[in-house]
Amino acid sequence: MQAHCLCGAVRFTSPAAREIGVCHCGFCRRWGGGPLLAVHCGTEVQFENQEHIGVYASSEWAERAFCKRCGTHLFYKLLATGEYFVPAGVFDSQDFELASQIYVDKKPAYYDFANPTPMLTEQQVIEQYAPPGEA
């Protein structure tokens, strides 16, 4: 799949994926002004013009990146696995399906998605994804 930032300075490709996951956590909402709608792209993401990528260590386990020229959010990356979660809007193709929602107990009351999806609370996410001994 082909993707790029708003100004085109950063372009990248990732393996094909169709599913979007939604994160309602406070970090994602503060980062983008609303929930993060992201495509899980795995570890095989290839970037061009990496000098335009700014990276922010948003937690002990993850980092977030943006284009230094236009500010477009480029990815959320898990440090332990190297997996990328890329905002759906940066892809040229928009043939996606909303597949899941996480941190639903942190979602503010002012919005809801009508799509029926699996929904995990913060505790369920931690239990499912935290490294052993950290849950």
DRENTIKOL-973574 format. One record per residue (C-alpha): residue in three letters; x, z, y. Coordinates in nm, 2 decimals, always signed. Layout:
N
PT   type       c1       c3       c2
PT    ALA        X        Z        Y
...
This chain:
135
PT   type       c1       c3       c2
PT    MET    +0.00    +0.00    +0.00
PT    GLN    +0.12    -0.09    +0.35
PT    ALA    +0.10    +0.16    +0.64
PT    HIS    +0.23    +0.21    +0.99
PT    CYS    +0.21    +0.43    +1.29
PT    LEU    +0.01    +0.34    +1.61
PT    CYS    +0.30    +0.17    +1.79
PT    GLY    +0.45    +0.01    +1.47
PT    ALA    +0.79    +0.17    +1.50
PT    VAL    +0.75    +0.33    +1.16
PT    ARG    +0.63    +0.13    +0.87
PT    PHE    +0.61    +0.23    +0.51
PT    THR    +0.48    +0.15    +0.16
PT    SER    +0.35    +0.37    -0.11
PT    PRO    +0.21    +0.33    -0.46
PT    ALA    -0.15    +0.22    -0.47
PT    ALA    -0.41    +0.50    -0.45
PT    ARG    -0.78    +0.51    -0.38
PT    GLU    -0.87    +0.88    -0.35
PT    ILE    -0.87    +1.08    -0.03
PT    GLY    -0.85    +1.46    -0.03
PT    VAL    -0.96    +1.67    +0.26
PT    CYS    -0.79    +1.98    +0.37
PT    HIS    -0.98    +2.23    +0.59
PT    CYS    -0.69    +2.48    +0.64
PT    GLY    -0.60    +2.60    +0.99
PT    PHE    -0.26    +2.43    +0.98
PT    CYS    -0.42    +2.09    +0.92
PT    ARG    -0.69    +2.14    +1.17
PT    ARG    -0.44    +2.25    +1.44
PT    TRP    -0.21    +1.96    +1.35
PT    GLY    -0.47    +1.69    +1.39
PT    GLY    -0.77    +1.85    +1.57
PT    GLY    -0.98    +1.83    +1.26
PT    PRO    -0.95    +1.83    +0.88
PT    LEU    -0.67    +1.63    +0.73
PT    LEU    -0.80    +1.33    +0.53
PT    ALA    -0.50    +1.24    +0.32
PT    VAL    -0.40    +1.01    +0.03
PT    HIS    -0.18    +1.17    -0.24
PT    CYS    +0.11    +0.91    -0.26
PT    GLY    +0.34    +1.09    -0.49
PT    THR    +0.72    +1.07    -0.44
PT    GLU    +0.77    +0.70    -0.42
PT    VAL    +0.71    +0.64    -0.05
PT    GLN    +0.95    +0.40    +0.12
PT    PHE    +1.00    +0.42    +0.50
PT    GLU    +1.15    +0.17    +0.75
PT    ASN    +1.30    +0.28    +1.08
PT    GLN    +1.35    +0.64    +0.98
PT    GLU    +1.52    +0.72    +1.31
PT    HIS    +1.17    +0.72    +1.46
PT    ILE    +1.05    +0.99    +1.23
PT    GLY    +1.03    +1.35    +1.35
PT    VAL    +1.00    +1.63    +1.10
PT    TYR    +0.86    +1.98    +1.15
PT    ALA    +0.89    +2.25    +0.89
PT    SER    +0.54    +2.38    +0.90
PT    SER    +0.58    +2.64    +0.63
PT    GLU    +0.83    +2.76    +0.37
PT    TRP    +0.69    +2.51    +0.12
PT    ALA    +0.61    +2.20    +0.33
PT    GLU    +0.70    +1.98    +0.62
PT    ARG    +0.50    +1.74    +0.84
PT    ALA    +0.62    +1.43    +1.00
PT    PHE    +0.53    +1.22    +1.30
PT    CYS    +0.64    +0.91    +1.49
PT    LYS    +0.87    +1.01    +1.77
PT    ARG    +0.75    +0.72    +1.99
PT    CYS    +0.37    +0.74    +1.96
PT    GLY    +0.31    +1.07    +1.79
PT    THR    +0.11    +0.93    +1.49
PT    HIS    +0.10    +1.18    +1.20
PT    LEU    +0.29    +1.02    +0.91
PT    PHE    +0.28    +1.27    +0.62
PT    TYR    +0.26    +1.62    +0.48
PT    LYS    +0.54    +1.67    +0.22
PT    LEU    +0.57    +1.94    -0.04
PT    LEU    +0.93    +2.05    -0.05
PT    ALA    +0.93    +2.17    -0.41
PT    THR    +0.81    +1.84    -0.56
PT    GLY    +0.89    +1.58    -0.29
PT    GLU    +0.52    +1.46    -0.30
PT    TYR    +0.38    +1.29    +0.01
PT    PHE    +0.02    +1.33    +0.14
PT    VAL    -0.04    +1.06    +0.40
PT    PRO    -0.32    +1.05    +0.65
PT    ALA    -0.57    +0.78    +0.53
PT    GLY    -0.60    +0.62    +0.87
PT    VAL    -0.24    +0.48    +0.88
PT    PHE    -0.30    +0.25    +0.59
PT    ASP    -0.38    -0.12    +0.64
PT    SER    -0.64    -0.12    +0.36
PT    GLN    -0.91    +0.14    +0.40
PT    ASP    -1.06    +0.10    +0.05
PT    PHE    -1.07    +0.47    -0.03
PT    GLU    -1.31    +0.72    -0.18
PT    LEU    -1.35    +1.09    -0.08
PT    ALA    -1.25    +1.27    -0.39
PT    SER    -1.19    +1.64    -0.31
PT    GLN    -1.19    +1.91    -0.05
PT    ILE    -0.96    +2.22    -0.03
PT    TYR    -0.96    +2.54    +0.18
PT    VAL    -1.34    +2.50    +0.21
PT    ASP    -1.37    +2.87    +0.29
PT    LYS    -1.16    +2.80    +0.60
PT    LYS    -1.37    +2.51    +0.73
PT    PRO    -1.54    +2.59    +1.06
PT    ALA    -1.92    +2.56    +1.07
PT    TYR    -1.93    +2.27    +1.32
PT    TYR    -1.88    +1.99    +1.07
PT    ASP    -1.97    +1.91    +0.71
PT    PHE    -1.91    +1.61    +0.48
PT    ALA    -2.21    +1.48    +0.29
PT    ASN    -2.00    +1.34    +0.00
PT    PRO    -2.04    +1.54    -0.32
PT    THR    -1.68    +1.64    -0.41
PT    PRO    -1.51    +1.92    -0.60
PT    MET    -1.44    +2.20    -0.35
PT    LEU    -1.17    +2.46    -0.38
PT    THR    -1.13    +2.78    -0.17
PT    GLU    -0.79    +2.90    -0.04
PT    GLN    -0.75    +3.14    -0.34
PT    GLN    -0.83    +2.86    -0.59
PT    VAL    -0.58    +2.63    -0.43
PT    ILE    -0.31    +2.90    -0.45
PT    GLU    -0.39    +2.98    -0.81
PT    GLN    -0.38    +2.61    -0.90
PT    TYR    -0.08    +2.49    -0.71
PT    ALA    +0.15    +2.79    -0.62
PT    PRO    +0.48    +2.81    -0.81
PT    PRO    +0.49    +3.07    -1.09
PT    GLY    +0.53    +3.42    -0.95
PT    GLU    +0.41    +3.33    -0.60
PT    ALA    +0.03    +3.34    -0.65
